[in-house]
Amino acid sequence: MNSETAVLVEDITARVQRAVRAGDYPAIVGLHGDRTLVLSDYDYLMGWATAVEFEIRAAAKAQANATHRWVFAVAQVWYEDGETILARPLYTAPLQPGEIETISWMSYDAGDGIDYGRVQFARRPGGQPVFDDAEYFDTPMHPLRRLPGSVMHRLLVAGIPDLAAALPQRR
């Protein structure tokens, strides 16, 4: 990962941290291209359909912006069984034994490829979150199709010439 991507990871995960402190759980995407853009969606964790819809819109915006670097981050609850990381939205149930709250992030840079990581956090007795430093994974990852940011990445590398024009229009 290059230094520009690392700075973007820190920026976008800090934005998610501020939202979590305020009691919100948006997905936030930072795009570096012709311009620097930040997109957010507060319904992202409501379901698979809303997540995919946001990632499609973000991919279209990224393509139109000639984006060469991006970071996608969202707060989730993780459960690791030693081989697989399972994730769910923060607000669906209280934390269960073995679960941890975390900000999952995925980054892409045209020259360096994909990186993954997280910012783990815990809560004080009053409920205020306390965040760790960003963790960068250095082991090989085999992400499932529902990993936040994966739909956006697949769309951007699919070779669709004008993604925005190919999308269905809202009525």
C-alpha positions as CSV (number, residue, x, y, z in Angstrom):
1,M,0.0,0.0,0.0
2,N,1.3,3.4,-0.9
3,S,1.3,6.4,1.4
4,E,-1.5,8.2,-0.5
5,T,-3.8,5.2,0.0
6,A,-2.8,4.9,3.7
7,V,-3.8,8.6,4.2
8,L,-7.1,7.9,2.5
9,V,-7.7,4.8,4.7
10,E,-7.1,7.0,7.8
11,D,-9.4,9.7,6.5
12,I,-12.3,7.5,5.6
13,T,-12.1,5.3,8.8
14,A,-11.9,8.5,10.9
15,R,-15.1,9.7,9.2
16,V,-16.8,6.3,10.1
17,Q,-15.5,6.7,13.7
18,R,-17.1,10.1,14.0
19,A,-20.4,8.7,12.7
20,V,-20.3,5.8,15.2
21,R,-19.6,8.2,18.1
22,A,-22.8,10.1,17.0
23,G,-24.8,6.8,16.9
24,D,-24.8,6.5,13.1
25,Y,-23.5,3.6,11.0
26,P,-23.0,4.7,7.4
27,A,-20.9,3.2,4.7
28,I,-18.4,5.8,3.5
29,V,-16.4,5.8,0.3
30,G,-13.5,8.1,-0.5
31,L,-12.6,8.5,-4.2
32,H,-9.4,10.0,-5.6
33,G,-9.6,10.8,-9.3
34,D,-10.2,14.0,-11.2
35,R,-11.5,15.3,-7.9
36,T,-11.5,14.0,-4.4
37,L,-15.1,12.9,-3.5
38,V,-16.6,11.4,-0.4
39,L,-19.9,9.5,-0.6
40,S,-21.9,8.1,2.2
41,D,-25.0,5.9,2.7
42,Y,-26.9,5.5,5.9
43,D,-29.1,2.7,4.6
44,Y,-26.2,0.5,3.6
45,L,-26.5,-2.0,6.4
46,M,-30.3,-2.3,6.1
47,G,-30.0,-5.3,3.7
48,W,-28.1,-6.8,0.8
49,A,-30.2,-4.9,-1.8
50,T,-29.5,-1.5,-0.3
51,A,-25.8,-2.3,0.1
52,V,-25.6,-3.4,-3.6
53,E,-27.5,-0.3,-4.7
54,F,-25.1,2.0,-3.0
55,E,-22.0,0.2,-4.3
56,I,-23.4,0.4,-7.8
57,R,-24.0,4.2,-7.5
58,A,-20.5,4.6,-5.9
59,A,-18.9,2.6,-8.8
60,A,-20.7,4.8,-11.4
61,K,-19.5,7.9,-9.6
62,A,-16.0,6.5,-9.3
63,Q,-15.9,5.7,-13.1
64,A,-17.2,9.2,-14.0
65,N,-14.5,10.7,-11.7
66,A,-11.7,8.7,-13.4
67,T,-10.9,7.4,-9.9
68,H,-7.6,5.7,-9.5
69,R,-7.7,5.1,-5.7
70,W,-10.6,4.5,-3.3
71,V,-11.4,3.3,0.2
72,F,-14.7,1.8,1.3
73,A,-15.4,1.5,5.0
74,V,-18.4,0.5,7.2
75,A,-18.9,-0.4,10.8
76,Q,-19.9,-4.0,11.5
77,V,-19.8,-6.8,14.1
78,W,-17.3,-9.6,13.4
79,Y,-17.2,-13.1,14.6
80,E,-14.0,-15.0,13.7
81,D,-14.1,-18.8,13.9
82,G,-10.4,-19.3,13.1
83,E,-10.9,-19.6,9.3
84,T,-13.8,-17.4,8.4
85,I,-14.9,-13.9,9.5
86,L,-18.6,-13.6,9.7
87,A,-20.1,-10.1,9.8
88,R,-23.4,-8.5,10.6
89,P,-24.8,-4.9,11.2
90,L,-24.1,-3.4,14.5
91,Y,-27.7,-2.7,15.4
92,T,-29.3,-6.1,14.8
93,A,-28.6,-7.6,18.3
94,P,-26.4,-7.1,21.3
95,L,-22.9,-8.3,21.1
96,Q,-22.6,-12.1,21.6
97,P,-19.6,-13.9,23.1
98,G,-16.7,-13.9,20.7
99,E,-18.1,-11.0,18.6
100,I,-16.2,-7.7,18.2
101,E,-17.2,-4.3,16.8
102,T,-15.1,-3.2,14.0
103,I,-14.8,-0.8,11.0
104,S,-14.2,-3.0,8.0
105,W,-12.4,-1.4,5.1
106,M,-11.2,-2.2,1.6
107,S,-8.9,-0.1,-0.5
108,Y,-7.9,-0.1,-4.1
109,D,-5.1,1.7,-5.9
110,A,-4.6,1.4,-9.6
111,G,-0.8,0.8,-9.1
112,D,-0.9,-1.3,-5.9
113,G,-4.2,-3.3,-6.1
114,I,-6.5,-4.2,-3.2
115,D,-5.8,-4.1,0.5
116,Y,-8.1,-5.0,3.4
117,G,-8.2,-4.1,7.1
118,R,-10.2,-3.0,10.1
119,V,-10.3,-0.6,13.0
120,Q,-11.5,-2.6,16.0
121,F,-13.4,-0.9,18.8
122,A,-14.8,-1.5,22.2
123,R,-17.3,0.5,24.3
124,R,-16.9,2.0,27.7
125,P,-19.6,1.2,30.3
126,G,-21.6,4.3,29.1
127,G,-21.6,3.1,25.5
128,Q,-18.9,5.5,24.1
129,P,-16.7,3.7,21.5
130,V,-13.0,3.6,21.9
131,F,-11.1,2.9,18.7
132,D,-7.9,1.0,18.0
133,D,-5.5,2.1,15.3
134,A,-6.2,0.9,11.8
135,E,-5.1,-2.7,11.2
136,Y,-3.8,-3.7,7.7
137,F,-4.1,-7.3,6.8
138,D,-0.9,-8.9,5.4
139,T,-2.2,-12.4,5.0
140,P,-3.9,-13.6,1.8
141,M,-7.6,-12.9,1.8
142,H,-10.3,-14.7,-0.1
143,P,-13.3,-12.4,0.3
144,L,-16.8,-13.5,-0.3
145,R,-19.0,-11.5,-2.7
146,R,-20.7,-9.7,0.2
147,L,-17.6,-8.1,1.6
148,P,-18.2,-4.3,1.7
149,G,-16.7,-2.8,-1.4
150,S,-16.5,-6.0,-3.5
151,V,-19.5,-5.2,-5.7
152,M,-18.0,-1.8,-6.4
153,H,-14.6,-3.3,-7.3
154,R,-16.1,-5.9,-9.6
155,L,-18.1,-3.3,-11.4
156,L,-15.1,-1.0,-11.9
157,V,-12.9,-3.8,-13.3
158,A,-15.7,-5.3,-15.5
159,G,-14.8,-3.1,-18.5
160,I,-18.3,-1.5,-18.8
161,P,-17.5,1.7,-20.8
162,D,-20.2,4.0,-19.4
163,L,-21.4,2.4,-16.1
164,A,-23.8,5.3,-15.3
165,A,-25.6,5.0,-18.6
166,A,-25.8,1.2,-18.2
167,L,-27.7,1.5,-14.9
168,P,-31.4,1.4,-14.6
169,Q,-32.9,4.9,-14.0
170,R,-35.0,5.6,-10.9
171,R,-38.6,6.7,-11.6
